[in-house]
Amino acid sequence: MIDAKAAYTQAHLVSALNQQVADWIHANQMREYLDAMQATVDAMTDQDATHAAQEWLAWCRRSLRRTDPLLRPAVMPTVAEPDAADLRPFLCGHNPYGPSGFARAPRPTR
């Protein structure tokens, strides 16, 4: 069970890292797009349309700040205590409820 919990923790951390990398790539794509949008807005001549586009661009840039994981403090992800179902993939076919092979249902509370 100790090894399964360690493997579960590692898998959870790898998953969190992969999500942060994906978010970072997406943020960089957004940044590149927003720079192109800025050039388009700068070339606009209609004042009303320019104002509306600037509002949209400002909202998009705020959204980008929420998307980029490197614009937030880096912290170790929290790993919740796994339950039996979470550990099952890391137990090499062993029963998470012990060697008896029976799933112990929680006792009803009164």
Backbone bond lengths (Angstrom), bond angles and torsions (degrees), N, CA, C in turn:
res aa  C-N    CA-C-N  psi(-1)  N-CA   C-N-CA  omega(-1)  CA-C   N-CA-C  phi
1 M - - - 1.454 - - 1.534 109.73 -
2 I 1.326 116.37 -36.67 1.469 119.48 179.49 1.522 110.04 -62.11
3 D 1.340 116.45 -45.26 1.464 120.28 179.14 1.525 111.07 -64.55
4 A 1.320 117.51 -39.20 1.464 121.43 179.33 1.525 110.37 -65.02
5 K 1.332 117.64 -40.92 1.463 120.75 177.98 1.530 110.83 -64.82
6 A 1.322 116.65 -39.98 1.474 120.03 177.86 1.527 110.66 -64.85
7 A 1.315 117.15 -41.98 1.471 121.02 178.75 1.526 110.52 -66.09
8 Y 1.323 117.05 -39.73 1.464 121.69 176.75 1.527 110.19 -60.34
9 T 1.327 116.49 -45.99 1.465 121.26 179.56 1.520 110.55 -60.66
10 Q 1.329 117.05 -46.38 1.465 120.88 179.54 1.530 110.87 -61.16
11 A 1.318 117.07 -43.24 1.464 120.91 179.83 1.525 110.63 -63.16
12 H 1.328 116.48 -40.28 1.459 120.55 179.02 1.532 110.29 -64.22
13 L 1.329 117.44 -43.29 1.463 121.13 -179.53 1.534 111.61 -67.12
14 V 1.320 117.15 -39.61 1.471 120.51 176.76 1.525 109.62 -62.68
15 S 1.324 116.52 -42.13 1.465 120.51 178.50 1.529 110.86 -61.94
16 A 1.326 117.45 -42.60 1.465 121.26 178.66 1.531 110.54 -63.51
17 L 1.331 116.89 -41.80 1.465 120.91 178.11 1.521 110.56 -62.93
18 N 1.329 116.93 -45.85 1.467 120.48 178.86 1.522 111.46 -59.56
19 Q 1.334 117.21 -39.14 1.465 120.55 178.42 1.523 110.70 -66.76
20 Q 1.332 117.57 -40.33 1.459 120.29 178.33 1.526 111.07 -64.20
21 V 1.325 117.58 -40.72 1.465 120.90 177.77 1.530 109.81 -62.91
22 A 1.317 117.41 -44.75 1.464 121.29 178.72 1.531 110.59 -61.69
23 D 1.332 116.63 -42.11 1.467 120.67 178.49 1.528 110.59 -64.20
24 W 1.335 117.21 -39.42 1.460 122.01 179.72 1.532 110.99 -65.68
25 I 1.330 116.29 -44.29 1.470 120.55 177.65 1.526 109.44 -60.96
26 H 1.321 116.48 -45.64 1.469 120.98 178.69 1.530 110.61 -60.86
27 A 1.339 117.20 -42.88 1.463 120.84 179.52 1.527 110.92 -62.18
28 N 1.315 117.35 -39.48 1.467 120.06 178.97 1.525 111.05 -68.24
29 Q 1.318 117.09 -36.83 1.465 119.99 175.27 1.532 110.14 -65.17
30 M 1.325 116.42 -42.09 1.459 120.43 176.84 1.529 110.76 -61.11
31 R 1.328 116.11 -44.56 1.472 121.22 -179.74 1.527 110.27 -58.11
32 E 1.322 116.60 -45.58 1.457 121.03 179.28 1.535 110.61 -62.86
33 Y 1.318 116.23 -42.99 1.464 120.46 178.50 1.530 110.80 -63.19
34 L 1.334 116.30 -44.08 1.461 119.60 -177.77 1.525 111.66 -66.80
35 D 1.324 117.75 -32.14 1.468 120.21 174.06 1.529 110.01 -63.99
36 A 1.329 116.99 -41.23 1.466 120.75 176.96 1.528 110.16 -66.45
37 M 1.339 116.67 -38.96 1.457 120.16 177.49 1.529 109.96 -62.22
38 Q 1.325 116.63 -41.07 1.469 120.59 179.21 1.526 110.90 -58.98
39 A 1.322 116.87 -42.84 1.465 120.67 178.46 1.533 110.52 -62.30
40 T 1.329 116.67 -38.77 1.467 120.46 178.50 1.526 110.63 -66.80
41 V 1.326 116.75 -43.58 1.465 121.06 179.60 1.530 109.53 -63.90
42 D 1.315 117.70 -41.67 1.462 121.64 -179.46 1.526 111.99 -61.59
43 A 1.322 117.02 -27.44 1.468 121.34 -178.34 1.531 112.86 -88.58
44 M 1.332 117.26 -5.90 1.469 120.27 -177.77 1.524 110.23 -71.07
45 T 1.317 115.09 147.63 1.471 119.53 -179.35 1.525 112.73 -111.89
46 D 1.316 118.29 -26.41 1.466 121.63 179.50 1.525 108.67 -75.80
47 Q 1.342 115.97 120.97 1.457 121.05 -174.31 1.538 112.85 -63.26
48 D 1.327 117.52 -43.01 1.476 120.45 -179.87 1.527 110.87 -65.19
49 A 1.314 115.69 -44.71 1.460 120.09 179.37 1.525 110.65 -64.61
50 T 1.317 116.21 -38.49 1.470 120.41 178.98 1.519 110.32 -63.62
51 H 1.323 116.77 -43.80 1.469 120.36 179.57 1.532 111.02 -61.41
52 A 1.319 116.69 -45.33 1.469 120.65 178.83 1.526 110.80 -62.65
53 A 1.319 117.20 -41.80 1.464 120.99 179.94 1.527 110.96 -66.64
54 Q 1.339 116.65 -37.32 1.467 119.81 178.18 1.530 111.48 -65.91
55 E 1.336 116.11 -37.13 1.468 119.52 176.39 1.527 110.41 -62.58
56 W 1.319 115.81 -46.05 1.464 120.58 179.78 1.529 110.26 -62.66
57 L 1.315 116.78 -44.21 1.459 120.85 179.68 1.527 111.15 -62.22
58 A 1.326 117.25 -41.09 1.472 120.53 178.48 1.528 110.54 -62.66
59 W 1.341 117.01 -42.91 1.465 119.94 178.12 1.523 110.03 -62.06
60 C 1.332 116.70 -43.36 1.467 121.25 -179.69 1.519 111.24 -61.12
61 R 1.324 117.41 -41.44 1.474 120.41 179.26 1.528 111.17 -66.06
62 R 1.331 117.47 -36.69 1.476 119.39 175.41 1.522 110.25 -65.09
63 S 1.319 116.28 -40.57 1.461 120.79 177.94 1.523 110.47 -62.13
64 L 1.312 116.65 -40.07 1.458 120.98 178.35 1.529 111.11 -59.10
65 R 1.326 117.07 -40.33 1.467 119.96 179.53 1.529 111.79 -62.99
66 R 1.327 116.51 -29.10 1.472 119.81 177.71 1.526 111.43 -81.05
67 T 1.333 117.31 -20.25 1.459 122.27 -174.69 1.527 113.00 -87.73
68 D 1.320 117.15 -39.01 1.468 121.36 -173.24 1.530 110.61 -74.26
69 P 1.334 118.22 114.71 1.462 119.77 -177.99 1.534 113.00 -67.23
70 L 1.315 118.18 -19.08 1.464 120.40 -179.84 1.526 112.23 -83.04
71 L 1.312 116.80 -3.52 1.465 120.20 174.96 1.526 111.23 -95.37
72 R 1.331 115.81 5.63 1.468 122.25 175.14 1.525 108.00 -119.50
73 P 1.317 117.66 156.56 1.462 118.87 177.38 1.533 111.26 -60.38
74 A 1.310 116.44 138.15 1.466 121.06 177.12 1.529 108.45 -78.36
75 V 1.315 116.12 124.66 1.468 121.32 178.07 1.519 109.03 -136.32
76 M 1.309 115.70 152.62 1.457 121.27 176.21 1.527 108.33 -66.28
77 P 1.332 118.00 127.44 1.466 119.87 178.67 1.530 111.48 -61.55
78 T 1.313 115.26 147.51 1.461 121.09 176.16 1.524 108.61 -80.10
79 V 1.306 115.66 134.54 1.461 121.08 177.78 1.529 107.24 -113.78
80 A 1.316 115.40 116.47 1.466 120.44 -179.91 1.530 109.64 -69.03
81 E 1.304 115.72 153.23 1.464 121.19 176.04 1.529 108.06 -63.52
82 P 1.324 117.71 123.36 1.462 119.78 -177.07 1.527 112.33 -73.65
83 D 1.320 115.70 148.78 1.460 119.37 171.83 1.531 107.76 -99.05
84 A 1.297 117.26 -178.97 1.466 121.87 -175.57 1.525 111.67 -58.07
85 A 1.320 116.91 -41.21 1.468 119.88 -179.46 1.524 111.10 -64.74
86 D 1.331 117.07 -36.40 1.467 120.67 178.45 1.523 111.49 -65.23
87 L 1.321 116.50 -34.91 1.471 121.11 -175.97 1.522 113.38 -82.73
88 R 1.311 117.44 -21.89 1.466 121.36 -174.81 1.532 113.17 -48.36
89 P 1.360 120.32 -45.78 1.471 119.24 -178.70 1.535 113.97 -64.60
90 F 1.313 117.85 -14.93 1.463 121.92 -176.06 1.533 112.96 -106.65
91 L 1.316 116.96 8.17 1.469 120.87 -175.14 1.526 113.60 -103.20
92 C 1.311 117.71 10.35 1.478 121.78 176.35 1.531 112.08 50.85
93 G 1.320 116.40 41.37 1.461 120.32 177.55 1.513 114.99 87.09
94 H 1.328 118.47 -7.69 1.466 120.49 178.70 1.524 110.01 -74.50
95 N 1.303 115.17 154.45 1.450 121.68 -179.93 1.534 109.49 -77.49
96 P 1.333 117.98 126.85 1.460 119.51 179.97 1.524 114.04 -68.00
97 Y 1.340 116.39 -12.19 1.460 120.04 -179.23 1.529 112.42 -94.21
98 G 1.317 116.81 1.92 1.455 119.95 178.15 1.507 112.71 113.24
99 P 1.329 116.11 177.94 1.457 120.79 -174.71 1.524 115.14 -70.21
100 S 1.324 117.86 -13.32 1.466 118.98 -178.76 1.527 111.62 -68.94
101 G 1.313 116.64 -23.20 1.458 120.29 177.95 1.509 114.48 82.95
102 F 1.309 117.97 -0.42 1.465 120.63 179.93 1.518 109.76 -100.85
103 A 1.285 114.37 135.54 1.461 119.42 175.00 1.524 107.36 -77.42
104 R 1.279 114.51 121.76 1.465 118.52 179.89 1.522 108.85 -87.06
105 A 1.295 114.62 114.70 1.458 119.81 177.99 1.527 107.99 -78.76
106 P 1.302 116.42 145.93 1.465 117.88 177.20 1.517 111.32 -62.66
107 R 1.303 115.82 144.45 1.459 120.04 178.91 1.525 109.17 -71.41
108 P 1.311 116.01 139.53 1.464 118.46 178.71 1.517 111.27 -63.85
109 T 1.310 116.05 140.74 1.458 119.98 177.06 1.509 108.85 -93.76
110 R 1.297 114.99 149.11 1.475 119.69 -178.48 1.478 111.16 -113.44
